[in-house]
């Protein structure tokens, strides 16, 4: 099976994966954001796999929208949006490193 878009969340404040975080995926098509899949949740290892069906995975502008408030209600960021470009249809992995007052991300492998 071809991998499309994956992510994982590590909660740096407690040193473990962030489980059960809802994530939405959107693609910028024809000048507007279009929801690609139903909301997925991270698993017990903080991972969400194959977030985009292979027939919809294409080069372009994408964003992951993490519902952080459902996981960390007392955190500073209730929602985190990571927007990025893909240049091809290879596998992209976009991790989120999270704590109560900050976050960072990068293109993973």
C-alpha positions in Angstrom: 0.0 0.0 0.0 1.3 3.5 -0.9 1.6 5.9 2.0 0.3 9.4 1.6 0.3 11.8 4.5 1.1 10.8 8.1 1.7 12.7 11.3 2.5 12.1 14.9 2.3 14.2 18.0 4.8 14.0 20.9 3.8 15.8 24.1 7.1 17.2 25.4 5.6 18.3 28.7 5.1 14.7 29.8 7.5 12.9 27.5 5.0 10.7 25.7 2.8 10.5 22.5 -0.4 12.5 22.5 -3.2 10.0 21.9 -6.7 10.7 20.7 -6.1 14.1 19.2 -8.6 14.9 16.4 -7.0 16.0 13.1 -8.6 17.4 10.0 -6.9 17.5 6.6 -7.6 20.1 4.0 -6.3 20.8 0.4 -6.3 24.2 -1.3 -8.2 23.5 -4.6 -9.7 26.1 -7.0 -9.0 29.0 -4.6 -10.6 27.5 -1.5 -9.8 25.0 1.3 -11.5 21.7 0.8 -11.8 19.0 3.5 -10.2 15.8 2.3 -11.1 13.3 4.9 -13.2 12.9 7.9 -11.6 13.7 11.2 -9.0 11.2 12.2 -7.6 10.7 15.7 -4.1 9.9 16.7 -3.6 6.4 18.0 -2.1 5.4 21.4 1.4 6.0 19.9 0.4 9.5 18.9 0.3 8.7 15.2 -2.3 9.2 12.4 -1.6 7.2 9.3 -2.6 7.6 5.6 -4.7 10.7 6.2 -5.4 11.2 2.5 -6.9 8.6 0.3 -4.4 7.6 -2.4 -6.8 8.8 -5.2 -6.9 12.3 -3.7 -3.1 12.6 -2.8 -1.6 15.1 -5.2 1.0 17.9 -5.3 -0.2 21.1 -3.9 -1.0 23.1 -0.8 -2.2 21.2 2.2 -2.9 21.8 5.9 -3.3 19.7 9.0 -5.6 21.1 11.7 -5.0 19.7 15.2 -7.7 20.0 17.8 -5.3 20.5 20.7 -8.0 21.8 23.2 -9.6 18.3 23.2 -6.3 16.9 24.4 -4.9 19.7 26.4 -7.7 21.9 27.6 -5.5 24.2 29.7 -3.0 24.7 26.9 -2.2 28.1 25.3 -3.0 26.9 21.7 -6.5 25.4 21.3 -5.9 24.7 17.7 -2.7 24.3 15.7 -2.7 24.5 11.9 0.3 23.4 9.9 0.2 24.5 6.2 2.7 23.1 3.7 3.3 22.3 0.0 3.9 19.0 -1.6 5.8 18.8 -4.9 5.0 15.2 -5.7 2.9 12.2 -4.5 5.6 10.5 -2.4 5.0 10.0 1.3 5.0 13.1 3.5 5.3 12.9 7.3 4.6 16.1 9.3 5.2 15.7 13.0 4.1 18.0 15.8 6.2 18.5 19.0 3.8 19.9 21.6 3.9 21.4 25.1 1.5 23.6 27.0 2.9 26.9 25.8 4.5 26.1 22.5 5.0 23.7 19.5 7.3 23.0 16.6 7.1 21.0 13.5 9.3 19.8 10.6 9.2 17.6 7.5 9.9 14.1 8.8 10.6 10.9 7.0 
